[in-house]
Amino acid sequence: MAEVKKLAKYKVQDEKKDEDGNYTVSVKVEPSDVFQTLQQSSAEVSKGKIAQGMKETDPGVFASVLTESVQKSIDKNSYGDPVTVTVKVEKNHSGTYELSETERSKLETAMFPTE
């Protein structure tokens, strides 16, 4: 998954500070299709394993299929048209700025759509 995260393509476009000292940030994102191609990659890898005589129940086959499928999707990754996502960056109790889980999820969904 660390390799998948390296595929993220984004650029901070603009930020505006509000009266509470928090920020609204516009981020230009190029969506990766790595998760959209994962099902196809998995089917291809599974077919290859079956052709080699392996069974789903064999030890380590599931992990092997998953790892190879993700790598295959990473290798053939492409990007869609850029979209702009607006997120709120808020000051937390320790005085540092961060994205809430909801805002982080919104950004990750734009970077790595599943549909």
Sequence and secondary structure as in RCSB ss.txt:
>XXXX:A:sequence
MAEVKKLAKYKVQDEKKDEDGNYTVSVKVEPSDVFQTLQQSSAEVSKGKIAQGMKETDPGVFASVLTESVQKSID
KNSYGDPVTVTVKVEKNHSGTYELSETERSKLETAMFPTE
>XXXX:A:secstr
 HHHHTT EEEEEEEEE TTS EEEEEEEE B TTTSHHHHHHHHHHHHHHTT  TTSTTHHHHHHHHHHHHHHH
T  B   EEEEEEEEE TTS EEE HHHHHHHHHHHS   
